[in-house]
Amino acid sequence: MTSADLHPDLRSVRETYDLVAADYADLLRDNLAGKPADRAMLALFADLVRAGADEGAEAGSAPVADIGCGPGRITPYLAGLGLDVFGIDLSPGMIEVARREHPELRFEVGTMTALNLENDSLAGALGWYSLIHLPDELVPVALAEFRRVLRPGGYLMLAFQEGEQVRHIDAAYGHEISLDLHRRTIAGFEGWLREADFTVFSSMVVAPVNWEREPQAYLIAQANP
């Protein structure tokens, strides 16, 4: 999909992350080491996906997609937790970094609003701070795509900043940029997930740490049969 085919907001996201890809990767490469809540929720997600795989051979044959994977920061961590995982990102620049730094894993350019994946083809999907730039009208589109590609009983995990405001960013990672960050609530996402045919399994909000400004939110939902 070319930039011309994208929603204007997604086009801006792609251009921005192409610009900052290398610096973003350098800044956040070791971020998980100081985020025990992140690691705990990723471990729970991995356990749930593996438990679902143990229920039958068909479930076990399905991979997990890290959708909005950026430079591949979380993808290898999930692989280390025993998941058959690959990454998808809107930004070719991010995918270039991910492939260079993690040549043992698969990474693809793609958009979460029109995934190039078969129906019911995934055991799990991760949206790790990857819906934060979507305007409200595109969030249900992305969640419907996640549901389409997840097998019944598969798990979706989302991470995002808890809040209700939109913050505009004009400088980040050593670059001048123009990007909106949408802060959202657990309750708001729960409504969207129900509409997309998910059942919420677990949610958690933790206080900000280090350089974070807002509480961090995590949601795990299961695709309904």
Secondary structure, 3 states (H helix, E strand, C coil): CCHHHCCHHHHHHHHHHHHHHHHHHHHHCCHHHHCHHHHHHHHHHHHHHHHHHHCCHHHHCCCEEEECCCCCCCHHHHHHCCCCEEEEECCHHHHHHHHHHCCCCCEEECECCECCCCCCCEEEEEEECCCCCCCHHHHHHHHHHHHHHEEEEEEEEEEEEECCCEEEEEEECCEEEEEEEECECHHHHHHHHHHCCEEEEEEEEECCCCCCCCCEEEEEEEECC
